[in-house]
Amino acid sequence: MSFHDETESDTRAERIDPVLAAAGWGRKGSRVRREVICPGRIQSGGTRGKGLSADYVLVHKGQKLAVLEAKRAGISHRNGVGQAKDYATRLGSRFAYASNGLNWYQIDMLTGAEADMALPFPTPAELWDRTFADQNKWRERFGAVDFETDGGKWELRYYQHKAVNAALEALAKGDRRILLTLATGTGKTSIAFQIAWKLFQAKWNLSGEPTRRPRILFLADRNILADQAYNAFSAFPSDAVTRIDPDTIRKNRGNPPKNASLFFTIFQTFMTGEGEPVYTQYPPDFFDFIVIDECHRGGAKDESEWRRLLEYFEPAAQLGLTATPKRKHNADTYAYFGEPVYTYALRDGIEDGFLTPFKVRQMISTIDDYVYDGIDQVIAGEVEQGEKFTEGDFNSRIVIPERELSRVKEFMDQIDQRQKTLVFCATQEHAALVRDLINQVKQSNNPDYCHRVTADDGALGEQYLRDFQDNEKTIPTILTTSQKLSTGVDARNIRHIVLMRPIRSMIEFKQIIGRGTRLFDGKEFFTVWDFVKAHENFNDPEWDGEPLPAAPASSPGTPPAGPESGGEPPQPVGDDPIDPPREKTVIKLSDGKARQIVYAATTTYWNADGKPITAAQLVNQLFGHLSNLVADEEQLRDLWSNPDNRERFLSQLLDRGFDQSRLRDIRRLIDATDSDIYDVLAYVLFATSPQTRTARADRTRSTALNSVDAPMRDFLLGVLKSYEEHGSPELATGKLKDYLTARYGTTADAKARLGDIANIRTAYFDIQGELYRS
């Protein structure tokens, strides 16, 4: 067989694999693996965008030293260079290779040197020495410890692997203040576990010699975070893990536990005590390694009590975990820990397909602000004629129950009320009011449908939260809160986040958005319902991209003044702050005003660059992509009329970020909800007036079935009816068999009534040509 006839699989098996084997790869601890780098962005209909897989990843001592991209022998080896560089960058590999089995190309990703190379291929030891010119005994010892994957049941994601190795490399070099910045929902606890596992198994400690196992402290600022971490470390021996909590200390006659390797506690427990704080009962050099979860929440601030704790344990190596990139409001965190050794952003997680994308519904109304005119009834407090209240005043200075009810009705009427939802309120009292309003308007008859979870709700609130987090349970479906649930809610199936209080902190805004990003089967996106102009945070350069011009919705009334300028409000420590004990003004709107509250909304999308775009901008992007795919209206019609060509065309749009969900949104935008997606594309590209599906089906029924015999006519009329109700997905090639079995029972029975399958298929395709003929 000529090498021109080889497939890529042939080339790999017969040419590339033997070269790697001859170099010793796959033996003595080295590994050759094919790695799925990322699954691709989540799209509608349970599909994903284009994922990435590396042909060969060369692993030695736990380090991904090189990536090799293979091409079949019949094409140039240089065709794989771009992919090899991309994959090596993502995986953090020092070297990238491309080969067609006949020729080989090498790139040093550190120095930029690249050229054709001659065989033999470098051995694992040679590639290790080239990657790490400086020898380090701890790097070697860490590399000798395999990652804990529960017997191979799961693998670290590529960015988790990079984060673990970056932290370990810093420790191996002697760094004692280390920072990892990864988006919420990307598995920071799993990363901390793998780091601790390697340290524990390698017997790393501050002495510099593997004479004993390290003592590792995991610090969080909420019990739920400490509990989640404690449970995630179950692979360690049971006698190696302990909690430092009031019960344990009490059972130990006031002494905190010391006979373990891994200790889990919260700051509040560690910093209290009958006399001196609990932490002072440990010598300053007791802990070798300390993990500070959510370290941006105040633990490193100069003025913080927490800072004193960290300085007390100054000898320990300290690892900070945060989801927030460096900005002026948390610069002290970065000053304490230094620049992060690894960063993985929210937009990266969404585009890779490890996080769920989202939409933002910007809700504005005629009562976003309020001026007292003397007509409405003052139930409590005092108010002067003409006094104006803006968003930041509501539910802290003034309460208008009808206003809150209108907001609750607005989002409850639009969501699927069976889907899990978090509602962020101004105060604990406001959260109670919103909880009651939701339960008053809900469709469910379950009294536990919506609950409040705040500091005042104590153990009962914690139980509600645990039930909400349980993906097997549907009740409670909605939780209201003020501050408490902005972090620490590891609930994967959250579909809606409702903002009913201003969010002036970018740190908190990113944390709240992160509540919805976790993956769950069937979850294609989640929606942020923004009643308080929090979407303006997306236009801040401290978000994941550069600022964009604001694109506000057309308002039915005067737009609100927006959040007042000013400094960053202090971040809450632990649970919700107690509501200030002051009398609020309570207003009852006159009947006419209550009935005249009107809402308008626009939708913002998250594009591939990590920036928000409006639906109008989405249409402009679609126009650009269509112009590159379709020359004229006739070509579009030909593509769409054939179901096989249509599927390929939709796949091309999908690769460009336009799934069925976004196409349906554009259909609504151009007021063509009863039209075919074809009409949307034709309108965007050629300004052709959309036709309804009913009009297309009626015309086809009247003109295209006259020459068809009765059995076939009845069958095709059923196809047209289904199209009319549900659109072009009902015309897919794969649907043909479903139609036949649903109508006739078996394919054989269908053939007996309609003729052979080839004739049936021809008729099925021809009717689609008629549908889109004009």
ZAZA-722866 format. One record per residue (C-alpha): x, y, z; residue number from 1. Coordinates in steps of 0.05 Angstrom, whole numbers. Layout:
<pts>
PT      c1      c2      c3  seq
PT       X       Y       Z  NUM
...
</pts>
This chain:
<pts>
PT      c1      c2      c3  seq
PT       0       0       0    1
PT      27      69     -19    2
PT      35     118      39    3
PT     -13     163       1    4
PT     -68     112      16    5
PT     -55     110      91    6
PT    -105     136     140    7
PT     -83     176     201    8
PT     -95     114     243    9
PT     -49      73     197   10
PT       5     126     202   11
PT       1     128     277   12
PT       1      53     287   13
PT      55      36     235   14
PT     101      96     236   15
PT      93     141     297   16
PT      78      91     353   17
PT     141      49     339   18
PT     185     111     341   19
PT     158     131     409   20
PT     164      59     435   21
PT     236      56     412   22
PT     250     119     452   23
PT     223      86     515   24
PT     157     122     519   25
PT     104      81     555   26
PT     155      45     599   27
PT     187      57     668   28
PT     133     105     692   29
PT     127     146     628   30
PT      60     149     594   31
PT      34     162     524   32
PT     -38     183     524   33
PT     -91     213     480   34
PT    -122     270     519   35
PT    -189     303     511   36
PT    -168     374     529   37
PT    -238     403     531   38
PT    -307     379     510   39
PT    -328     444     475   40
PT    -377     499     495   41
PT    -447     475     515   42
PT    -499     488     461   43
PT    -574     479     458   44
PT    -605     411     446   45
PT    -554     375     488   46
PT    -499     388     437   47
PT    -430     419     446   48
PT    -385     463     404   49
PT    -320     437     376   50
PT    -279     401     429   51
PT    -203     392     429   52
PT    -164     327     433   53
PT     -89     319     430   54
PT     -64     258     390   55
PT      -6     245     437   56
PT      11     274     505   57
PT      78     251     532   58
PT      77     246     608   59
PT     136     232     654   60
PT     138     239     730   61
PT      70     271     730   62
PT      90     326     681   63
PT      61     334     611   64
PT     127     346     577   65
PT     106     347     504   66
PT      48     345     455   67
PT      52     309     388   68
PT       2     322     333   69
PT      -3     268     280   70
PT     -23     274     207   71
PT     -30     218     156   72
PT      32     204     114   73
PT       0     230      51   74
PT      -1     302      74   75
PT      52     350     101   76
PT      74     341     173   77
PT      72     417     178   78
PT      -4     415     177   79
PT      -3     395     250   80
PT      43     451     275   81
PT     -13     501     293   82
PT     -52     449     332   83
PT      10     424     368   84
PT      27     494     391   85
PT     -44     508     414   86
PT     -48     443     453   87
PT      21     452     484   88
PT       1     521     507   89
PT     -63     496     539   90
PT     -29     437     573   91
PT      32     475     595   92
PT      80     429     557   93
PT     150     454     542   94
PT     154     419     474   95
PT     107     411     415   96
PT     117     362     358   97
PT      83     350     291   98
PT      94     289     248   99
PT      65     250     190  100
PT     108     190     206  101
PT     157     209     151  102
PT     180     277     175  103
PT     183     308     244  104
PT     179     380     269  105
PT     197     406     338  106
PT     178     470     375  107
PT     208     493     441  108
PT     150     533     471  109
PT     195     567     521  110
PT     250     594     475  111
PT     210     596     411  112
PT     262     555     374  113
PT     232     509     321  114
PT     256     468     262  115
PT     252     400     228  116
PT     284     346     270  117
PT     318     280     257  118
PT     304     216     294  119
PT     314     184     343  120
PT     259     216     385  121
PT     282     240     454  122
PT     273     191     512  123
PT     232     209     573  124
PT     295     224     613  125
PT     323     268     557  126
PT     258     307     551  127
PT     254     315     626  128
PT     325     343     629  129
PT     311     390     571  130
PT     247     415     606  131
PT     279     423     675  132
PT     350     446     670  133
PT     352     456     745  134
PT     348     391     784  135
PT     302     392     844  136
PT     293     333     891  137
PT     222     353     912  138
PT     200     358     839  139
PT     225     287     831  140
PT     190     263     894  141
PT     124     296     875  142
PT     129     265     806  143
PT     137     196     836  144
PT      68     203     869  145
PT      10     188     823  146
PT     -51     232     825  147
PT    -109     202     864  148
PT    -163     186     813  149
PT    -203     134     851  150
PT    -175      77     810  151
PT    -179     114     745  152
PT    -253     131     751  153
PT    -238     204     735  154
PT    -182     247     709  155
PT    -159     317     726  156
PT    -180     369     675  157
PT    -121     400     639  158
PT    -125     466     677  159
PT    -130     429     744  160
PT     -67     390     726  161
PT     -31     455     709  162
PT     -54     488     774  163
PT     -31     430     817  164
PT      37     427     783  165
PT      46     502     786  166
PT      34     502     861  167
PT      79     442     873  168
PT     134     473     830  169
PT     130     536     872  170
PT     137     495     936  171
PT     194     455     906  172
PT     231     520     893  173
PT     220     543     965  174
PT     163     593     956  175
PT     120     601    1019  176
PT      64     647     994  177
PT      27     618     934  178
PT     -37     640     899  179
PT     -83     603     851  180
PT    -138     642     815  181
PT    -192     599     783  182
PT    -264     615     766  183
PT    -319     591     812  184
PT    -342     521     794  185
PT    -275     498     766  186
PT    -257     452     824  187
PT    -211     490     870  188
PT    -225     441     926  189
PT    -205     383     880  190
PT    -141     420     864  191
PT    -126     431     938  192
PT    -139     357     950  193
PT     -89     335     897  194
PT     -36     382     924  195
PT     -47     356     994  196
PT     -45     284     968  197
PT      22     294     935  198
PT      51     329     996  199
PT      24     275    1043  200
PT      50     216    1001  201
PT     117     249     986  202
PT     126     267    1060  203
PT     140     340    1043  204
PT     149     384    1104  205
PT     184     447    1124  206
PT     246     411    1147  207
PT     264     399    1075  208
PT     273     324    1086  209
PT     220     269    1077  210
PT     225     247    1149  211
PT     151     255    1167  212
PT      84     270    1136  213
PT      64     343    1134  214
PT      11     375    1178  215
PT     -37     411    1132  216
PT     -90     461    1153  217
PT    -151     477    1109  218
PT    -181     545    1129  219
PT    -249     569    1105  220
PT    -295     624    1129  221
PT    -360     584    1129  222
PT    -377     516    1157  223
PT    -408     493    1092  224
PT    -342     506    1056  225
PT    -302     469    1109  226
PT    -352     411    1107  227
PT    -348     406    1031  228
PT    -272     404    1035  229
PT    -271     354    1092  230
PT    -317     307    1053  231
PT    -275     316     989  232
PT    -213     289    1026  233
PT    -243     221    1040  234
PT    -188     184    1002  235
PT    -139     199    1060  236
PT    -135     149    1118  237
PT    -190     165    1168  238
PT    -140     174    1225  239
PT    -102     226    1183  240
PT    -161     275    1178  241
PT    -196     315    1233  242
PT    -242     374    1244  243
PT    -225     432    1290  244
PT    -294     451    1314  245
PT    -328     469    1380  246
PT    -353     397    1391  247
PT    -284     366    1381  248
PT    -251     418    1426  249
PT    -304     408    1480  250
PT    -296     332    1478  251
PT    -221     342    1484  252
PT    -229     383    1548  253
PT    -217     450    1514  254
PT    -157     427    1473  255
PT    -159     427    1397  256
PT    -137     362    1362  257
PT     -64     355    1344  258
PT     -56     281    1327  259
PT     -72     283    1252  260
PT     -42     304    1185  261
PT    -100     343    1156  262
PT    -140     394    1197  263
PT    -204     429    1174  264
PT    -233     490    1208  265
PT    -264     558    1198  266
PT    -232     624    1218  267
PT    -286     640    1268  268
PT    -273     576    1308  269
PT    -198     584    1304  270
PT    -199     656    1328  271
PT    -245     647    1388  272
PT    -235     613    1455  273
PT    -250     620    1529  274
PT    -184     656    1540  275
PT    -135     661    1483  276
PT    -157     644    1411  277
PT    -156     570    1395  278
PT    -101     578    1344  279
PT     -51     600    1397  280
PT     -54     530    1427  281
PT     -14     507    1367  282
PT      60     527    1362  283
PT      73     576    1305  284
PT     112     523    1267  285
PT      61     467    1278  286
PT      31     469    1208  287
PT      74     458    1147  288
PT      22     478    1095  289
PT     -41     521    1101  290
PT     -96     526    1048  291
PT    -138     589    1053  292
PT    -203     580    1014  293
PT    -236     642     985  294
PT    -176     681    1008  295
PT    -202     746     976  296
PT    -257     750    1028  297
PT    -213     786    1077  298
PT    -163     735    1103  299
PT    -103     773    1077  300
PT    -125     845    1092  301
PT     -76     883    1134  302
PT    -130     908    1182  303
PT    -162     839    1188  304
PT    -162     795    1249  305
PT    -149     739    1199  306
PT     -83     770    1178  307
PT     -59     763    1249  308
PT     -74     689    1247  309
PT     -36     679    1182  310
PT      23     718    1209  311
PT      23     675    1272  312
PT      34     614    1228  313
PT      86     652    1187  314
PT     134     592    1180  315
PT      81     552    1142  316
PT      75     551    1067  317
PT       8     585    1053  318
PT     -35     573     991  319
PT     -90     622     975  320
PT    -149     600     931  321
PT    -192     654     898  322
PT    -239     663     840  323
PT    -225     737     832  324
PT    -170     767     787  325
PT    -128     823     815  326
PT    -162     890     822  327
PT    -159     950     868  328
PT    -209     922     917  329
PT    -169     859     932  330
PT     -99     885     918  331
PT     -80     869     990  332
PT     -92     795     977  333
PT     -44     797     918  334
PT       6     838     958  335
PT       6     784    1011  336
PT       8     722     967  337
PT      41     751     905  338
PT      19     742     833  339
PT     -19     677     820  340
PT      23     619     796  341
PT     -36     598     753  342
PT    -101     631     729  343
PT    -162     601     695  344
PT    -216     652     678  345
PT    -292     646     675  346
PT    -293     657     600  347
PT    -242     602     590  348
PT    -285     554     630  349
PT    -347     571     589  350
PT    -313     566     521  351
PT    -278     501     540  352
PT    -345     472     562  353
PT    -327     461     635  354
PT    -376     516     658  355
PT    -447     531     637  356
PT    -459     594     594  357
PT    -510     645     615  358
PT    -558     699     591  359
PT    -574     763     627  360
PT    -645     790     626  361
PT    -642     864     641  362
PT    -708     882     675  363
PT    -727     955     681  364
PT    -794     983     703  365
PT    -835    1045     716  366
PT    -821    1038     791  367
PT    -746    1027     792  368
PT    -743    1093     830  369
PT    -798    1127     869  370
PT    -819    1198     887  371
PT    -870    1207     943  372
PT    -926    1251     918  373
PT    -974    1250     977  374
PT   -1024    1204     943  375
PT    -997    1137     969  376
PT   -1010    1114    1040  377
PT    -953    1117    1091  378
PT    -960    1054    1134  379
PT    -899    1066    1177  380
PT    -843    1116    1185  381
PT    -840    1186    1157  382
PT    -831    1214    1087  383
PT    -831    1284    1058  384
PT    -870    1307     997  385
PT    -825    1301     936  386
PT    -773    1257     970  387
PT    -740    1211     919  388
PT    -716    1140     930  389
PT    -670    1101     884  390
PT    -651    1027     880  391
PT    -602    1030     938  392
PT    -656    1058     984  393
PT    -708    1003     974  394
PT    -715     953    1030  395
PT    -662     989    1071  396
PT    -696    1058    1079  397
PT    -763    1047    1046  398
PT    -807     987    1032  399
PT    -862     984     979  400
PT    -891     914     981  401
PT    -929     923     915  402
PT    -863     939     881  403
PT    -831     875     907  404
PT    -894     835     888  405
PT    -891     862     817  406
PT    -818     839     810  407
PT    -834     771     838  408
PT    -893     763     791  409
PT    -851     786     732  410
PT    -797     733     738  411
PT    -843     678     764  412
PT    -887     686     703  413
PT    -828     677     657  414
PT    -787     621     688  415
PT    -801     547     690  416
PT    -823     544     763  417
PT    -797     473     770  418
PT    -725     497     761  419
PT    -679     514     820  420
PT    -671     588     831  421
PT    -631     634     878  422
PT    -659     703     895  423
PT    -611     755     924  424
PT    -646     807     967  425
PT    -625     872    1002  426
PT    -631     848    1074  427
PT    -653     788    1114  428
PT    -720     821    1125  429
PT    -727     833    1050  430
PT    -709     760    1037  431
PT    -767     739    1083  432
PT    -815     785    1047  433
PT    -794     759     978  434
PT    -799     687    1003  435
PT    -871     699    1025  436
PT    -889     733     960  437
PT    -860     676     919  438
PT    -900     626     959  439
PT    -963     667     948  440
PT    -957     667     872  441
PT    -925     599     860  442
PT    -960     545     819  443
PT    -935     490     866  444
PT    -979     467     924  445
PT    -918     447     966  446
PT    -910     492    1028  447
PT    -834     482    1025  448
PT    -829     508     953  449
PT    -789     570     974  450
PT    -749     583    1036  451
PT    -703     637    1063  452
PT    -631     619    1080  453
PT    -596     674    1120  454
PT    -557     679    1185  455
PT    -622     686    1224  456
PT    -647     619    1197  457
PT    -592     580    1233  458
PT    -591     504    1230  459
PT    -660     501    1197  460
PT    -634     545    1140  461
PT    -573     501    1133  462
PT    -619     441    1124  463
PT    -659     477    1071  464
PT    -593     492    1036  465
PT    -571     419    1039  466
PT    -638     397    1010  467
PT    -632     450     955  468
PT    -563     425     938  469
PT    -587     353     932  470
PT    -598     344     858  471
PT    -645     286     871  472
PT    -693     332     909  473
PT    -738     384     877  474
PT    -760     417     942  475
PT    -743     470     962  476
PT    -741     497     891  477
PT    -725     570     906  478
PT    -682     600     961  479
PT    -681     673     980  480
PT    -620     703    1015  481
PT    -584     769    1025  482
PT    -509     755    1031  483
PT    -501     684    1054  484
PT    -509     646     989  485
PT    -462     689     946  486
PT    -408     636     960  487
PT    -406     565     983  488
PT    -468     539     947  489
PT    -445     478     909  490
PT    -512     466     875  491
PT    -502     443     803  492
PT    -573     450     777  493
PT    -586     524     789  494
PT    -622     551     728  495
PT    -640     621     750  496
PT    -606     675     792  497
PT    -650     735     809  498
PT    -618     800     831  499
PT    -664     843     874  500
PT    -610     884     908  501
PT    -553     928     881  502
PT    -486     893     875  503
PT    -431     946     878  504
PT    -374     897     889  505
PT    -343     864     828  506
PT    -317     809     873  507
PT    -386     793     898  508
PT    -416     799     828  509
PT    -368     746     801  510
PT    -383     701     861  511
PT    -458     707     849  512
PT    -452     692     775  513
PT    -410     632     794  514
PT    -469     602     832  515
PT    -500     582     765  516
PT    -440     560     724  517
PT    -433     489     749  518
PT    -450     434     699  519
PT    -511     390     703  520
PT    -541     341     653  521
PT    -591     376     609  522
PT    -570     445     633  523
PT    -554     485     570  524
PT    -550     554     603  525
PT    -575     592     663  526
PT    -608     660     666  527
PT    -591     721     708  528
PT    -654     763     721  529
PT    -626     832     735  530
PT    -674     882     766  531
PT    -619     927     794  532
PT    -573     944     735  533
PT    -520     896     760  534
PT    -506     879     686  535
PT    -465     944     684  536
PT    -410     904     718  537
PT    -400     868     652  538
PT    -377     934     622  539
PT    -324     943     676  540
PT    -253     928     654  541
PT    -245     886     717  542
PT    -294     836     687  543
PT    -262     784     641  544
PT    -256     831     582  545
PT    -248     904     561  546
PT    -307     950     574  547
PT    -362     956     522  548
PT    -410    1013     509  549
PT    -473    1004     550  550
PT    -534     980     512  551
PT    -593     995     558  552
PT    -664     971     545  553
PT    -715    1020     520  554
PT    -750    1040     584  555
PT    -825    1047     595  556
PT    -810    1102     644  557
PT    -751    1142     671  558
PT    -690    1097     679  559
PT    -663    1090     750  560
PT    -605    1132     773  561
PT    -564    1069     785  562
PT    -517    1054     841  563
PT    -485    1113     875  564
PT    -411    1122     865  565
PT    -366    1107     922  566
PT    -317    1059     952  567
PT    -322     985     957  568
PT    -369     963    1012  569
PT    -337     917    1063  570
PT    -342     844    1046  571
PT    -384     803    1095  572
PT    -346     756    1140  573
PT    -384     691    1151  574
PT    -459     698    1147  575
PT    -505     756    1132  576
PT    -496     821    1169  577
PT    -551     834    1219  578
PT    -603     883    1192  579
PT    -595     952    1224  580
PT    -647     964    1278  581
PT    -679    1026    1247  582
PT    -750    1040    1227  583
PT    -763    1036    1153  584
PT    -814    1077    1115  585
PT    -868    1031    1089  586
PT    -911    1056    1031  587
PT    -975    1026    1004  588
PT    -985    1047     932  589
PT   -1052    1073     910  590
PT   -1092    1021     870  591
PT   -1081    1057     804  592
PT   -1005    1060     812  593
PT   -1000     987     832  594
PT   -1037     965     769  595
PT    -995    1009     723  596
PT    -926     980     738  597
PT    -896     960     671  598
PT    -832     922     655  599
PT    -787     920     594  600
PT    -729     872     583  601
PT    -671     859     538  602
PT    -625     799     535  603
PT    -549     800     538  604
PT    -507     741     514  605
PT    -436     719     530  606
PT    -393     714     468  607
PT    -330     675     454  608
PT    -286     734     474  609
PT    -314     734     544  610
PT    -354     798     532  611
PT    -428     813     537  612
PT    -465     828     472  613
PT    -537     847     460  614
PT    -585     810     415  615
PT    -576     863     362  616
PT    -501     852     363  617
PT    -515     778     359  618
PT    -554     789     294  619
PT    -495     829     266  620
PT    -448     772     282  621
PT    -495     723     249  622
PT    -497     766     186  623
PT    -421     765     183  624
PT    -417     689     189  625
PT    -474     677     139  626
PT    -439     722      88  627
PT    -379     676      91  628
PT    -421     612      84  629
PT    -474     631      33  630
PT    -465     667     -33  631
PT    -538     682     -50  632
PT    -610     667     -32  633
PT    -614     609     -81  634
PT    -555     574     -48  635
PT    -587     583      21  636
PT    -652     553      -6  637
PT    -615     494     -36  638
PT    -577     482      29  639
PT    -640     485      71  640
PT    -685     444      26  641
PT    -643     381      33  642
PT    -644     354     105  643
PT    -574     326     100  644
PT    -545     391      74  645
PT    -586     429     125  646
PT    -555     389     183  647
PT    -484     403     157  648
PT    -500     477     149  649
PT    -529     481     220  650
PT    -466     446     245  651
PT    -424     501     213  652
PT    -466     553     248  653
PT    -459     514     313  654
PT    -383     516     308  655
PT    -390     592     303  656
PT    -431     597     367  657
PT    -501     597     338  658
PT    -540     540     367  659
PT    -615     529     362  660
PT    -627     569     425  661
PT    -593     631     398  662
PT    -627     624     330  663
PT    -694     620     365  664
PT    -677     683     405  665
PT    -661     720     340  666
PT    -727     695     312  667
PT    -762     729     370  668
PT    -721     792     360  669
PT    -745     801     288  670
PT    -817     784     309  671
PT    -819     719     271  672
PT    -835     669     326  673
PT    -882     630     280  674
PT    -832     626     223  675
PT    -779     576     203  676
PT    -706     586     222  677
PT    -695     590     146  678
PT    -736     653     145  679
PT    -693     682     201  680
PT    -630     669     161  681
PT    -660     696      97  682
PT    -683     759     133  683
PT    -616     771     166  684
PT    -576     760     102  685
PT    -623     785      47  686
PT    -677     825      84  687
PT    -730     776      57  688
PT    -796     782      93  689
PT    -808     721     137  690
PT    -865     673     123  691
PT    -900     635     177  692
PT    -893     559     179  693
PT    -968     554     169  694
PT    -965     595     105  695
PT    -910     551      78  696
PT    -947     487      97  697
PT   -1013     512      68  698
PT    -981     530       1  699
PT    -947     462      -2  700
PT   -1011     426      14  701
PT   -1049     462     -41  702
PT    -997     456     -96  703
PT    -950     397     -85  704
PT    -995     338     -68  705
PT   -1042     335    -128  706
PT   -1002     282    -165  707
PT    -988     239    -104  708
PT   -1030     177     -89  709
PT   -1075     176     -28  710
PT   -1032     135      21  711
PT    -970     177       6  712
PT   -1012     241      10  713
PT   -1037     223      79  714
PT    -966     208     102  715
PT    -939     274      76  716
PT    -997     313     105  717
PT    -976     285     173  718
PT    -905     308     161  719
PT    -928     378     142  720
PT    -972     382     204  721
PT    -914     364     249  722
PT    -870     416     214  723
PT    -923     469     221  724
PT    -927     457     297  725
PT    -852     448     312  726
PT    -810     474     255  727
PT    -753     447     212  728
PT    -724     399     264  729
PT    -784     355     247  730
PT    -757     348     176  731
PT    -690     317     194  732
PT    -669     254     158  733
PT    -670     215     222  734
PT    -743     233     233  735
PT    -766     194     173  736
PT    -762     127     208  737
PT    -798     156     269  738
PT    -855     179     224  739
PT    -861     111     191  740
PT    -861      70     255  741
PT    -908     118     291  742
PT    -958     115     235  743
PT    -952      44     209  744
PT    -920       5     265  745
PT    -862     -26     227  746
PT    -820      -8     167  747
PT    -847     -69     131  748
PT    -918     -45     141  749
PT    -898      24     116  750
PT    -867      -6      53  751
PT    -931     -46      41  752
PT    -972      19      42  753
PT    -924      69      10  754
PT    -875      29     -33  755
PT    -800      17     -23  756
PT    -758      60      23  757
PT    -722      95     -35  758
PT    -789     122     -61  759
PT    -811     142       9  760
PT    -745     179      20  761
PT    -751     214     -47  762
PT    -821     238     -30  763
PT    -797     261      39  764
PT    -741     302       8  765
PT    -784     329     -49  766
PT    -837     357      -2  767
PT    -782     396      33  768
PT    -760     426     -33  769
PT    -831     450     -43  770
PT    -835     480      27  771
PT    -776     525      13  772
PT    -788     537     -61  773
PT    -803     610     -48  774
</pts>
